Amino acid sequence: IVSIFVNPTQFNKTIDFRKYPRDVKRDITTLKKLNVNYLFLPKTKDIYNFKAKKFTLRKKDKILCAKFRKGHFEGVLNVMNRLMSIIKSKDLFMGEKDYQQLHLIKKFLSKKFGVRINACPTIRTADKIALSTRNKLLNKKSLEKASKIARLLIKIKKRSKLHSSK
């Protein structure tokens, strides 16, 4: 089962939520090519029509992006808590692209739901940019910068592995 849901509570500004790129027809075409059997495409009311525990991050969890993206990760945890209440799965597959999100879901939800969280490697374009719907919001110059940063980080990672193995 694949779920596609753009969660309004993850956005600090309503305008960002409205501008977020969506192409459900293309997503469905892609999923068919991947032989996905089921797609759960809930509406906001399907996710938020029942009471559920609300998560708030403690100060020690407000690090990295969470320190600067007020409410974002609480929104992630809250929607995932609701989604996992609806879809009672034994396994959940999530991309490593949003590593902090993946970490927090493992920390707060895996035991609660008895679900195995499976980290999936980040899929990148030929330019080494992580595949992300948000990239559609970038202009050509910004995409080139992102590519340079990604290539540099990959190079640093390789060098650090070389030095740590000596």
N, C-alpha and C positions, 0 to 999 in steps of 0.2 A: 504494500500500500504506500503510495506517495501522497503526501499532503502538500498543498500549495495554499498558503494563507499569508497575506500581507497584514501584519498585526499593527493596528493603529496605536496601541499603547507603547510601542517601541520608538515612536517618533516624538521628539520634543516640540516640533512645530507642525501644525496641521497642514501647512503648505507643503512640507517635505513629504508627508503621507500622500497628499493628492498628486504630487509630481512624481512619485515613485514609479519607475517603469513597470508596466504589466503587459504581458502578451500571452494570455492563456492558450490561444489557438496554437501558437508556436510551441509552448510548453507541452501541450497534449501531443503534438506531432513528434516532438523529441521523445516523450515517454513511450509512445507506440513503437518507435524505432528501438527502444531499449527493452521491449517486451514487458513493460509494466502492466500488470493485470488490473490494478485498482487505483483510482485517483479519488482522494477525498478533497473536495474543493468547498470548504465550509464558508458560509456567510458570517459576518461579524456576530449576528444574533445567535448563530449556532454555537459559537464559542463562548459568548458572554451571557447566555440566557439562564445560567444557574450559579448558585453561590459556590465559591471555592476559596481556599486559603489564599491570602495575599502575601507575597514575599517582599520583604524589604532587606536590602543588603546591610550588613554591619560595616562599620568603619574599616575593619581589617580586609573586607572583600572589595572595598572601593579603591581598587588600585588600577594601574594601567588605564585603559579606556573608561572604565567605570568611574574613575575619579573625575572625568571631564564630561561624560555623557549622562547627565542627571536623569534618572528614571529609566534609561534604556534597558539595562540588564534586569531590572525589576519587571519591566514589561515582558522581556523574553521569558523569564522564569514563570511569570503568571500565566502567559499564554501557553507555554509548554506544559504547565501543570494542568491546565484545562484540557488541552489536546490529549495528553496522556490519560486523563480521566475518561475521555470519550473512546479513544482507541487503546484498548487494553493489549498492548504488545509486549512480547518478551524481549525483543530487540529493537533498537533505535539506531539508525545510521545517520550520522551528522558529519558534515565536512569540517576539516581542520582549518579552513579559511578563517572562520570566526572562532579562533582558539579559546579566547576568554569565555565566550558564550558556551562553547562545548564543555569547558572546565566547570563552569558554574552549574550547568545542567547535570553533569555527573555528580557534583558535590551535593546538590540540593534535591535532585529528583530520582536518581537511579535506585537508591535504597527504598524510597517511599513507594515506588511502583514495581520494584523487583524487576527492573528492566536492565538489560545489558546495553550499555552505550558503546557503539562501534564508531571509532574515529575513521573517517575516510580521507585519504590524501587530497590535498588541494589540486584541482584541475586547472591548468594554466593555458593561456593562449600561446601561440608561437613567439610572441613578444615577452613571454614569461609573466604576464599579468594574470593574477588569479581571476578565474571566470566569476563574474558577479553582475547581476542585473544593474547595480548602481553604476557600473562603468559606462552605461548608455548616457549617463548625465555628464560625462567628461568630454571635453573638446579634444581635438587632435594633439595639441600641445601638451595638455595634461596627461593624455594617454602615453605620449613619448616620455614624459617625466616619470610616470608610474613604471614604465618599462625599464628605464635606467635604474630606478631605485630597486626594483625587483631583481634585476640582473646583478646589481652590486650586493644585495643581501644574499643571493644564492652563492656568489663568489666567496663572500665572507664565511658563510656556513661551511663551504667545502674546505676553505683554509683552516678553519677552527677544528674540523674533523681530522685533518692531516696533522696538525700540531698536537691534538689530544691523543693521537695513536702512537706518538713517538715516545 
